[in-house]
Amino acid sequence: MQKKEIRTTLGGKPLILEIGELAPQATSSVLARLGDTMVLATVVAGKETELDYFPLTVEYIERLYAGGKIKGSRWVKREGRPTDDAILIARLIDRSIRPLFPKEYKKEVQIMVTVLSVDGENEPDVLSIIATSLALSLSPIPWGGPISAVRIGLVKDNGNKEILVNPGGAELEFSELDLVVTQSKEKTLMIEAGASQVAEEFALEAIEKAQGENKKIIEEIEKFVEKEGKEKEKVTPDTKLLEAVALLDKYYKKEIVSLIEARLSKEFGGDSNDVVDEIYEQEKVKDPNTEIDKKILAKALEKVLFKHIRTETLINGKRPDGRGADEIREISSHVSILPRTHGSAIFQRGQTQVLTVATLGSPKLEQLIESAEGEETKRYIHHYSMPPYSVGETGRVGTPSRREIGHGALAERALLPVIPKQEEFPYTIRIVSEVLSSNGSTSMASTCGSTLALMDAGVPIKNPVAGIAIGLVTDEDKYVLLTDILGLEDFSGDMDFKVAGTTEGITAIQLDVKIDGLTIKQIEEVFERAKKARLFILDKMLSVISKSREQVSQYAPKIELVKIPVEKIGEVIGPGGRVIKNIIATTGTMVDVEDDGSVAISGTSDEAVKKAAEWIKNLIREVTVGEVFEGEVKRILPFGAFVEILPGKEGMVHVSKMTAGFVKDPNDVVKIGQKVKVKVAEIDEQGRINLSMNFDEKAKVERSEHPLARQFRREKEESFRSKTRFRKPHY
């Protein structure tokens, strides 16, 4: 096939989409380039399945060669399991495209996006969504695209807010908003955002700005597909399923209502086999020759159940549990649940219950992340765990699922803007959210519980954060928004729109839809509803703990950061590490020195940490002539004594400076370990400190040395020092 391409722009930067050269055996493939960032998106349609769901898989493959890197591990050089970032980007792609597949389509579809090159300026996530959109649009797979995605930033410029389209890495560092939005020409399908307490009106403006940019790219894709696209497969409805739906809808409404009531406490629906068996037996009694199939009956039961919930909600204004559309379930919170952890809290909203635990550690415990763009560290880490018992089921327990990674990342993103800087709070912070019971929006419950756990741990967060999930039920032009959706409403509804934030503004957004998208008006209404709910939840949370504790837990390490000049690092470490080892051994603390001069001191007591910090500060302190110290005699030599005036810093008192009279042997005047008062008499060109114990200036003048004697003394001292300076240490 001949190579063909689309050339357009994204945020003013050239965007190139190519087909016809790479991966010719895939159903379709697209090579996409933005700047020097390149990805290859391939789509393959497999065989028909009999699964109850659409078997779509999306894989995002990071290769370190894309950034000219080799894996840092000494033994393993091949890339291992997908990183959390790779899983999150795969989820971004999946959530962007899944709503536009017909529900009847059951062929296996596998999408693989391979990162081939990264330039550190243009992120590959948005490029991957656009490449996947074109690949699906060109393929014969039935899909309601095309779509496009764009990243939006928001920066302050002379007090004004400026919206940035497709900001680069340097611009994102100053941006208050990192928003990725996937849209069709008219509607929004997916949003993923982190924000520094951004007001709702600015977030909405950013989404509107994205619509114009995405529409331009979609129009280019449409023109290209019109010429190069393949005819789409026809999807025919399952007539037997439609017949079963009609049967249940007509004769078994009572059973449907009973099943809804039974499922109110089950996020994942619960077991409907008994109801299916009961209906099957009744139909067999009516007609022994009926060809009704239990599997089809079970599928039909789900459809009728969801249809009934939607009708009751939309037409009659009745939610499954009887709440009003904007009513939040009962909320309860507790802190200091666990006696030996650094901070803990339980947040419960209805049947959703999450235990969150905060752990504080040394800065050296930061997480190191290796990617094609290089290495980076994280000092705030949020992990989320949802075991099978949380939904009353048995199941596999092992590595975290993609859903768990995604929920943990959302809660992490929601709280990151309020985490204090390392200079203010020099700890690595790990949060773990244990979902004990799940029935709707555990990620937002994790966000609320994490806020409480951080405050309980004494982390001085800038503002408390809460979050809520808003649902949607639609029928053509009619729709209703639902605050605090149940698991049953999530599965039967059209949307799961999560918004987290503080009293000041939004910190995180995540939107998933099952329809063809939301209008700007609907998004605006969601923001209003979510803000009202968020403020209500924050009031409930703050009634339990109103602010962060003044001190960290007694079981948490005590940490202090000291900044030293880079050129002084050697003085703190000392020859062969002698000085830093002495500090650690003497104070019982851990001392970690970074290349930029940051020194992290951690220990079990404030006293020990402060002692070590003072020691290090004194090591780098500039001593001046005339300063007076009370020091300890450390060594005695034939011509004088060495006195430690500051921890790790010594000066020499020559015999001529010990008393007003003549001193034959320094041992006659001082003893090792003795505390003596000394004054800095001189600092020579090599930085060596000469001290004096003689504070009688008149006697000092009377006893001035002959110049030749002084020269002889200095030569003798220099000879001694040169012999001992490079002497090997004894261990």
BELBELKA-V660340 format. One record per backbone hydrogen bond with DSSP energy under -0.5 kcal/mol. NH is the residue of the N-H (numbers start at 1). CO is the residue of the C=O. E is the energy in kcal/mol with one decimal. If there is no record, write none. Layout:
{{NH/CO/E} {NH/CO/E}}
//
This chain:
{{4/19/-2.1} {6/17/-2.7} {8/6/-0.5} {8/15/-2.7} {10/13/-2.6} {13/10/-1.3} {15/8/-3.3} {16/33/-2.5} {17/6/-2.3} {18/31/-3.1} {19/4/-2.7} {26/23/-1.2} {27/43/-1.0} {28/43/-1.7} {30/41/-2.6} {31/18/-2.5} {32/30/-0.6} {32/39/-2.9} {33/16/-2.6} {34/37/-2.6} {35/14/-0.9} {37/34/-2.0} {38/36/-0.5} {38/117/-2.4} {39/32/-2.1} {40/114/-2.4} {41/30/-2.9} {41/39/-0.5} {42/40/-0.5} {42/112/-2.6} {43/28/-2.9} {44/110/-2.0} {46/108/-4.2} {49/106/-1.1} {55/53/-0.6} {56/54/-2.1} {57/109/-2.4} {59/111/-3.0} {61/59/-0.6} {61/113/-3.4} {62/60/-0.6} {66/63/-1.6} {67/64/-1.7} {68/65/-1.6} {69/64/-2.2} {71/77/-0.6} {77/75/-0.6} {87/83/-2.2} {88/84/-2.4} {89/85/-2.1} {90/86/-2.2} {91/87/-2.0} {92/88/-1.8} {93/89/-2.2} {94/90/-2.5} {95/91/-2.9} {96/92/-1.4} {97/93/-1.7} {98/94/-2.6} {100/97/-1.6} {101/98/-1.7} {105/102/-1.5} {108/47/-2.1} {109/55/-2.0} {110/44/-2.5} {111/57/-2.8} {112/42/-2.1} {113/59/-2.9} {114/40/-2.6} {114/112/-0.5} {115/61/-2.8} {115/113/-0.5} {116/38/-2.2} {116/114/-0.7} {117/38/-1.8} {118/66/-2.2} {123/121/-0.6} {127/123/-0.7} {128/124/-2.0} {129/125/-1.6} {130/126/-2.0} {131/127/-2.4} {132/128/-2.3} {133/129/-2.3} {134/130/-2.1} {135/131/-2.3} {136/132/-2.5} {137/133/-2.1} {138/134/-2.1} {139/135/-1.1} {144/100/-2.2} {148/183/-2.0} {150/181/-1.6} {152/179/-2.9} {153/164/-2.9} {154/177/-0.6} {155/162/-2.5} {157/160/-3.9} {160/157/-1.9} {162/155/-3.3} {164/153/-2.6} {166/151/-3.4} {166/164/-0.5} {172/168/-2.3} {173/169/-1.0} {174/171/-1.2} {175/172/-0.8} {176/154/-3.8} {178/194/-2.8} {179/152/-2.3} {180/192/-3.0} {181/150/-2.2} {181/179/-0.5} {182/190/-2.7} {183/148/-2.7} {184/187/-2.4} {188/518/-2.5} {189/182/-2.6} {190/182/-1.6} {191/511/-0.9} {192/180/-2.1} {193/509/-2.5} {194/178/-1.7} {195/507/-2.6} {196/176/-2.8} {197/195/-1.4} {197/506/-0.6} {198/506/-2.0} {202/199/-0.8} {203/199/-1.7} {204/200/-2.4} {205/201/-1.9} {206/202/-2.1} {207/203/-1.8} {208/204/-2.2} {209/205/-2.2} {210/206/-2.0} {211/207/-1.4} {212/208/-1.1} {213/209/-1.3} {214/210/-2.8} {215/211/-2.4} {216/212/-1.4} {217/213/-1.4} {218/214/-2.6} {219/215/-2.1} {220/216/-1.3} {221/217/-2.1} {222/218/-2.8} {223/219/-1.8} {224/220/-1.8} {225/221/-2.8} {226/222/-2.0} {227/223/-0.8} {227/224/-0.7} {228/224/-2.6} {229/225/-2.6} {230/138/-2.1} {233/140/-3.2} {236/234/-0.6} {239/237/-1.0} {242/238/-2.2} {243/239/-2.3} {244/240/-2.1} {245/241/-2.4} {246/242/-2.2} {247/243/-2.1} {248/244/-2.5} {249/245/-2.6} {250/246/-1.4} {251/247/-2.4} {252/248/-1.9} {256/252/-1.6} {257/253/-2.4} {258/254/-2.1} {259/255/-2.1} {260/256/-2.1} {261/257/-2.0} {262/258/-1.9} {263/259/-1.5} {264/260/-0.6} {264/261/-0.7} {266/263/-2.0} {267/265/-0.5} {267/438/-0.7} {269/266/-1.1} {272/270/-0.5} {276/272/-2.2} {277/273/-2.9} {278/274/-2.3} {279/275/-2.5} {280/276/-2.6} {281/277/-2.4} {282/278/-2.0} {283/279/-2.3} {284/280/-2.1} {285/281/-1.9} {286/282/-2.0} {287/283/-2.6} {290/287/-2.2} {297/293/-2.5} {298/294/-2.4} {299/295/-2.0} {300/296/-2.6} {301/297/-2.2} {302/298/-1.7} {303/299/-1.9} {304/300/-2.7} {305/301/-2.5} {306/302/-2.5} {307/303/-2.4} {308/304/-2.5} {309/305/-2.1} {310/306/-2.5} {311/307/-2.4} {312/308/-2.6} {313/309/-2.3} {314/310/-3.0} {315/311/-2.7} {316/311/-1.1} {318/312/-2.7} {319/317/-0.6} {319/323/-0.9} {322/319/-2.0} {327/324/-1.6} {332/348/-2.4} {334/346/-2.0} {336/344/-2.0} {342/358/-0.7} {343/358/-0.9} {345/356/-2.1} {346/334/-2.5} {347/354/-2.4} {348/332/-2.8} {349/352/-2.6} {350/330/-2.5} {352/349/-1.9} {353/351/-0.6} {353/437/-2.9} {354/347/-2.5} {355/434/-2.8} {356/345/-3.0} {356/354/-0.5} {357/432/-2.4} {358/343/-3.3} {359/430/-2.5} {361/428/-2.4} {365/362/-2.1} {366/363/-1.5} {367/378/-2.6} {369/367/-0.5} {369/376/-3.4} {371/369/-0.5} {371/374/-2.2} {374/371/-1.7} {376/369/-2.1} {378/367/-2.0} {381/379/-0.5} {381/429/-2.8} {383/431/-3.3} {385/433/-2.7} {390/387/-1.7} {391/388/-1.8} {392/389/-1.6} {393/388/-2.0} {405/401/-2.3} {406/402/-2.6} {407/403/-2.6} {408/404/-2.4} {409/405/-2.2} {410/406/-1.9} {411/407/-2.1} {412/408/-2.3} {413/409/-2.6} {414/410/-2.0} {415/411/-1.4} {416/412/-2.0} {417/413/-0.6} {418/415/-1.7} {419/415/-0.6} {419/416/-1.2} {424/421/-1.0} {425/421/-2.3} {427/425/-2.3} {428/361/-2.5} {429/379/-3.6} {430/359/-2.5} {431/381/-3.2} {432/357/-2.2} {433/383/-2.9} {434/355/-3.9} {434/432/-0.6} {435/385/-2.9} {435/433/-0.7} {436/353/-2.1} {436/434/-0.8} {437/353/-1.9} {438/390/-2.7} {445/441/-1.4} {446/442/-2.5} {447/443/-1.7} {448/444/-2.1} {449/445/-2.9} {450/446/-2.5} {451/447/-1.8} {452/448/-1.7} {453/449/-2.3} {454/450/-2.5} {455/451/-2.1} {456/452/-2.4} {457/453/-1.7} {458/455/-1.0} {459/454/-2.5} {460/458/-0.6} {461/459/-2.5} {462/418/-2.2} {466/501/-2.4} {468/499/-1.8} {470/497/-2.9} {471/482/-3.7} {472/495/-0.6} {473/480/-1.9} {475/478/-2.8} {478/475/-2.1} {480/473/-2.0} {482/471/-2.1} {483/325/-3.1} {484/469/-1.7} {485/469/-0.8} {490/486/-1.9} {491/487/-2.1} {492/488/-1.8} {493/489/-1.7} {494/472/-3.4} {495/472/-0.5} {496/512/-2.6} {497/470/-2.6} {498/496/-0.7} {498/510/-3.1} {499/468/-2.3} {500/508/-2.6} {501/466/-2.7} {502/505/-2.7} {506/198/-3.4} {507/500/-2.8} {508/500/-1.7} {509/193/-2.0} {510/498/-2.3} {511/191/-2.6} {512/496/-1.8} {514/494/-2.4} {515/494/-0.7} {518/188/-2.1} {523/519/-2.0} {524/520/-2.3} {525/521/-2.0} {526/522/-2.2} {527/523/-2.4} {528/524/-1.9} {529/525/-2.5} {530/526/-3.1} {531/527/-2.2} {532/528/-1.9} {533/529/-2.1} {534/530/-2.8} {535/531/-2.3} {536/532/-1.6} {537/533/-2.4} {538/534/-2.5} {539/535/-1.7} {540/536/-1.5} {541/537/-2.4} {542/538/-2.8} {543/539/-0.8} {544/541/-1.7} {545/541/-1.4} {549/455/-2.4} {553/457/-0.5} {556/553/-1.3} {558/603/-3.6} {559/557/-0.5} {560/601/-2.3} {562/599/-2.7} {564/562/-0.6} {564/597/-2.7} {568/565/-2.0} {569/566/-1.5} {571/568/-0.5} {572/568/-1.6} {573/569/-2.3} {574/570/-3.1} {577/574/-2.2} {578/575/-1.6} {579/573/-0.8} {580/573/-1.8} {581/577/-2.3} {582/578/-1.8} {583/579/-2.2} {584/580/-2.4} {585/581/-2.7} {586/582/-2.6} {587/583/-2.5} {588/584/-1.9} {590/602/-3.3} {592/600/-2.5} {593/591/-0.5} {594/592/-0.5} {594/598/-3.0} {597/594/-1.7} {599/562/-2.7} {600/592/-2.7} {600/598/-0.5} {601/560/-2.8} {601/599/-0.6} {602/590/-2.5} {602/600/-0.5} {603/558/-2.0} {609/605/-1.9} {610/606/-2.8} {611/607/-2.1} {612/608/-2.2} {613/609/-2.6} {614/610/-2.5} {615/611/-2.0} {616/612/-2.3} {617/613/-2.4} {618/614/-2.3} {619/615/-1.7} {620/616/-1.5} {623/621/-0.7} {626/680/-2.5} {627/624/-1.7} {629/678/-2.9} {631/629/-0.7} {631/676/-2.5} {632/644/-1.6} {633/674/-2.4} {634/642/-3.1} {635/642/-1.3} {637/640/-3.3} {640/637/-1.3} {641/653/-2.2} {642/635/-2.7} {643/641/-0.5} {643/651/-3.0} {644/632/-3.0} {645/643/-0.8} {645/649/-1.5} {646/649/-1.7} {649/646/-2.8} {650/648/-0.5} {651/643/-2.3} {652/689/-2.4} {653/641/-3.3} {654/652/-0.6} {654/691/-0.6} {655/639/-2.1} {657/654/-2.5} {658/655/-1.3} {659/655/-0.6} {664/662/-0.5} {668/665/-2.2} {669/666/-1.6} {670/666/-2.6} {673/633/-2.9} {674/671/-2.1} {676/631/-2.9} {676/674/-0.5} {678/629/-3.1} {678/676/-0.5} {679/692/-2.2} {680/627/-2.7} {681/679/-0.7} {681/690/-2.3} {682/690/-1.9} {684/688/-2.0} {687/684/-2.1} {690/682/-3.2} {690/688/-0.5} {691/652/-3.5} {692/679/-2.0} {693/657/-2.8} {694/657/-1.0} {695/693/-0.9} {697/695/-1.1} {700/696/-1.9} {701/697/-1.9} {702/698/-2.2} {703/699/-1.7} {704/701/-1.6} {710/706/-2.4} {711/707/-2.2} {712/708/-2.2} {713/709/-2.5} {714/710/-2.3} {715/711/-2.1} {716/712/-2.0} {717/713/-2.4} {718/714/-2.6} {719/715/-2.1} {720/716/-1.9} {721/717/-2.6} {722/718/-2.3} {723/719/-1.2} {724/720/-1.4} {725/721/-2.0} {727/724/-1.1}}
//
